[in-house]
Amino acid sequence: MTLKKKYLFICLLSSISLVFLGIGMSITPDLTEEYIEKKYTNDASKFTWVDNLRVHYRDEGKGMPIVLIHGTSSSLHTWEEWTKILIQSYRVISMDLPGFGLTGPSADHNYSIEYYADFLDKFLTKLDIDSVYLAGNSLGGQIAWYYTSHHLDQIKKLVLIDPAGFYNVEEIPFVFKLARMPLINILIGKITPKFFIEKNLKEVYYDTEKITDDLIERYHDLTLRKGNRTAFINKANQPIKDHTIRLKLITLPTLILWGNNDHWIPAINSTKFLKELPNVQLKIMEETGHIPMEERPLESVAHTLKFLNYNN
């Protein structure tokens, strides 16, 4: 080996070493279950076993039950402002879905809609609930309408908030695209700086002034809960199936709320739901992003209460 080749080889090794050193120094360690639970539970928090999962949930208020289902990479905390108002008239139940929040990953890494619907059925059975209002946001909205299509006698009214279901590969959010890229997804499963979480929140909020340090910290901490990052990658890589043919089966009263400035699932998708759902109302919320119950809780819950309280 010539002196020049030796020099180039040493430079290459040094560069590779620096890259791996940088990665090693950037790795964001998991947070323990004990730490997360102490920080993000309150007096209303409970845990129950569904199959092999210790599920975190809250069950508050009295009256007709309404079950609230959060979206991808979120948690039951997204409903806290809604809950404060809804518990004045209803029994309000929220849970951390498998793969998110304090519940943690599923044992078999299955995050299909069929799996989530089965999980929801077992969860409601555990709580002895056989008649309920159901509401969901994003992924939670998709779970809600898919579950309803199989349990038409159990669900009395349905609220869908920027729901998923109609997929366009071109519209998949960037973080989901990263999670589907080999090797890159290994890195995002290990390196999760706060600015990355802040960037994603700025994509789902219209009014970025409402993105507080506490909000960023909560999303960051719950992402770092042991197993959640791997669960997100597994969820993003689940085969995409179109179940929207089942929407026509849902004849019960349905309210759709949609943020007009939703960049993750654009509001134009609401027209697809309007075409398929037989008994539906639509409310487009101006200057609102993907998670109206967080960004504009008072207005979004007011629309929901008006819908729930109307006798139809």
C-alpha positions in Angstrom: 0.0 0.0 0.0 1.4 3.4 -1.0 1.8 6.2 1.4 -1.0 8.1 -0.3 -3.4 5.1 0.0 -2.4 4.6 3.6 -3.3 8.3 4.2 -6.7 8.0 2.5 -7.4 4.8 4.4 -6.6 6.4 7.7 -8.8 9.4 6.8 -11.7 7.1 5.9 -11.4 5.2 9.2 -11.2 8.5 11.1 -14.3 9.8 9.3 -16.2 6.6 10.0 -15.1 6.7 13.6 -16.3 10.3 14.0 -19.7 9.5 12.5 -20.2 6.6 14.9 -18.9 8.7 17.8 -21.4 11.4 16.9 -24.2 8.9 16.7 -23.1 7.4 20.0 -23.1 10.9 21.7 -26.5 11.7 20.1 -28.3 8.6 21.3 -31.3 9.5 23.4 -31.8 6.8 26.0 -35.2 5.3 26.9 -37.0 6.6 30.0 -38.0 4.0 32.5 -41.6 3.0 33.1 -41.3 4.0 36.7 -40.1 7.5 35.9 -42.8 8.1 33.2 -45.6 6.8 35.4 -44.7 9.0 38.3 -44.5 12.1 36.0 -47.6 11.5 33.9 -50.2 9.9 36.1 -52.7 11.7 38.3 -55.4 10.7 40.8 -57.7 9.6 38.0 -55.1 7.3 36.4 -55.8 3.6 36.6 -54.2 0.5 35.1 -55.8 -2.7 33.9 -54.5 -5.8 32.0 -55.7 -6.4 28.5 -54.1 -9.6 27.2 -50.5 -9.1 28.2 -50.6 -5.3 28.3 -50.8 -3.2 31.4 -53.1 -0.4 30.0 -53.1 3.1 31.4 -56.5 4.7 31.4 -58.7 7.3 33.1 -62.4 6.8 34.0 -64.0 10.0 35.3 -67.5 11.5 35.7 -70.9 9.9 35.6 -73.6 9.4 33.0 -73.6 8.0 29.5 -70.0 6.8 28.7 -68.0 8.6 26.0 -64.7 6.9 25.1 -61.9 9.1 23.6 -59.2 7.5 21.4 -56.0 9.5 20.7 -53.8 9.4 17.5 -50.4 8.1 16.6 -47.5 9.2 19.0 -50.0 10.8 21.3 -51.6 9.7 24.6 -54.8 10.2 26.7 -53.3 13.5 27.8 -54.4 15.0 24.5 -58.0 14.9 25.9 -57.4 16.6 29.2 -59.1 19.9 28.3 -62.1 18.1 26.8 -62.4 15.9 29.9 -62.7 18.8 32.3 -65.9 19.9 30.4 -67.3 16.5 29.4 -67.3 15.1 33.0 -69.9 17.6 33.9 -72.4 15.6 31.9 -70.8 12.3 30.9 -68.7 9.4 32.1 -65.4 10.1 30.2 -63.0 7.2 29.5 -59.6 7.6 27.8 -56.7 5.3 27.4 -53.2 5.1 26.1 -53.3 2.8 23.0 -50.8 0.0 22.7 -47.5 1.4 21.5 -48.0 4.8 23.0 -48.2 6.7 26.3 -47.7 4.7 29.4 -49.2 1.5 28.0 -46.2 0.5 25.9 -45.7 -1.8 23.0 -47.7 -4.9 22.1 -46.0 -8.2 22.6 -46.3 -9.3 18.9 -45.6 -5.9 17.4 -49.0 -6.0 15.7 -50.4 -2.5 15.2 -53.0 -3.1 12.5 -56.5 -1.6 12.6 -57.9 -5.1 13.2 -55.6 -5.4 16.3 -56.6 -2.1 17.7 -60.3 -2.8 17.2 -59.9 -6.1 19.0 -58.0 -4.3 21.8 -60.7 -1.7 22.1 -63.4 -4.5 22.3 -61.5 -6.3 25.1 -60.9 -3.0 26.9 -64.6 -2.0 26.9 -65.6 -5.5 27.9 -63.2 -5.2 30.8 -65.0 -2.0 31.9 -68.4 -3.7 31.3 -69.4 -1.0 28.8 -72.0 -2.1 26.2 -73.5 1.2 25.2 -71.3 4.2 24.4 -70.5 7.3 22.5 -67.1 7.0 20.7 -64.7 9.7 19.6 -61.3 9.5 18.0 -58.6 11.7 16.5 -56.4 10.7 13.5 -55.5 7.1 14.0 -58.0 7.1 16.9 -60.6 8.3 14.5 -59.9 5.4 12.1 -60.0 2.9 15.0 -63.3 4.5 16.1 -65.1 4.2 12.7 -63.7 0.7 12.0 -64.7 -0.6 15.4 -68.2 1.0 15.0 -68.7 -0.7 11.7 -68.4 -4.0 13.5 -70.4 -3.0 16.6 -73.4 -1.0 15.3 -75.6 -1.9 18.3 -73.0 -0.8 20.9 -72.0 2.6 19.6 -74.8 5.3 19.8 -73.0 8.3 18.4 -69.6 8.7 16.7 -67.3 11.7 16.6 -64.4 11.7 14.1 -61.7 14.4 14.5 -59.4 14.6 11.5 -59.7 10.9 11.0 -57.4 8.6 9.1 -58.6 6.0 6.7 -58.2 7.2 3.1 -54.5 6.9 2.3 -52.5 8.8 -0.3 -48.8 7.8 -0.4 -47.9 11.4 -1.4 -49.6 12.8 1.7 -47.8 10.6 4.3 -46.2 12.9 6.9 -42.4 13.1 6.7 -41.8 11.4 10.0 -43.7 8.3 8.8 -41.7 8.2 5.6 -38.5 8.2 7.7 -39.8 5.4 9.8 -40.3 3.3 6.6 -36.7 3.8 5.4 -34.3 1.0 6.1 -31.3 2.1 8.2 -32.8 5.5 8.7 -35.5 4.1 10.9 -32.8 2.4 13.1 -31.4 5.9 13.7 -34.8 7.5 14.6 -35.4 4.6 16.9 -32.3 5.7 18.9 -31.9 9.4 18.3 -34.8 11.6 19.3 -33.8 15.1 20.2 -36.4 17.6 21.5 -36.2 19.7 18.4 -37.4 16.8 16.3 -40.5 16.5 18.5 -41.0 20.3 18.3 -40.8 20.1 14.5 -43.5 17.5 14.4 -45.8 19.5 16.7 -45.3 22.5 14.4 -46.7 20.4 11.6 -49.9 19.5 13.5 -50.6 22.8 15.1 -51.7 25.8 13.1 -51.0 28.3 15.9 -47.5 27.5 16.9 -47.6 30.0 19.7 -49.6 27.4 21.6 -46.7 24.9 21.5 -45.3 25.3 25.0 -42.2 23.9 26.5 -44.3 21.7 28.7 -46.2 20.3 25.7 -42.9 19.5 23.9 -41.5 17.9 27.0 -44.6 15.7 27.4 -44.5 14.4 23.8 -40.8 13.9 24.1 -40.9 12.0 27.3 -43.7 9.7 26.2 -41.9 9.0 23.0 -38.9 8.0 25.0 -40.9 5.6 27.2 -39.2 2.2 26.8 -40.4 0.4 23.6 -42.5 3.3 22.2 -40.0 4.3 19.5 -39.7 0.8 18.2 -43.5 0.5 18.3 -43.9 3.7 16.2 -41.5 2.2 13.6 -43.4 -1.1 13.6 -46.7 0.8 13.3 -45.4 2.9 10.4 -44.3 -0.3 8.6 -47.7 -2.1 8.9 -49.2 -3.0 5.5 -51.7 -0.3 4.5 -55.2 -1.8 4.0 -58.2 0.1 2.7 -61.2 -0.6 5.0 -63.2 2.4 3.9 -65.9 0.2 2.2 -67.1 -0.4 5.8 -68.1 3.3 6.2 -71.4 2.8 4.4 -72.4 0.4 7.2 -72.3 3.2 9.8 -75.9 4.6 9.8 -75.8 6.0 13.3 -75.3 9.8 13.9 -71.8 10.9 13.1 -70.0 14.2 13.6 -66.8 15.0 11.7 -64.6 17.8 13.0 -61.7 18.9 10.8 -59.0 21.5 11.1 -58.9 23.5 7.9 -55.1 23.8 8.2 -54.4 20.2 8.8 -51.1 19.4 7.0 -51.0 15.7 8.0 -54.5 14.7 6.8 -55.8 17.6 4.7 -59.4 18.7 5.2 -60.2 17.8 1.6 -60.4 14.2 2.9 -63.6 15.2 4.7 -65.4 15.1 1.4 -64.5 11.4 1.1 -66.1 10.6 4.5 -69.2 12.7 3.6 -69.6 10.6 0.5 -69.5 7.3 2.3 -71.2 8.0 5.7 -75.0 7.9 5.4 -75.8 10.0 8.5 -73.1 12.6 9.0 -72.5 16.2 10.0 -69.3 18.1 9.1 -67.7 21.1 10.9 -64.6 22.6 9.4 -62.6 24.6 12.0 -60.7 27.5 10.6 -57.2 28.3 11.7 -56.9 24.8 13.2 -54.4 22.0 12.6 -54.5 18.2 13.0 -55.5 18.0 16.7 -58.3 20.5 17.4 -59.0 19.0 20.9 -55.5 20.3 21.9 -55.2 23.4 19.9 -58.7 24.7 20.2 -60.3 22.6 23.0 -63.2 24.9 24.0 -64.5 25.3 20.5 -64.1 21.7 19.4 -65.7 20.3 22.6 -68.6 22.8 22.2 -69.3 21.4 18.7 -69.2 17.9 20.2 -71.5 18.7 23.1 -74.0 20.3 20.8 -74.0 17.1 18.7 -74.2 14.7 21.7 -76.9 16.6 23.4 -79.1 16.8 20.3 -81.8 14.0 20.3 -81.7 12.3 17.0 
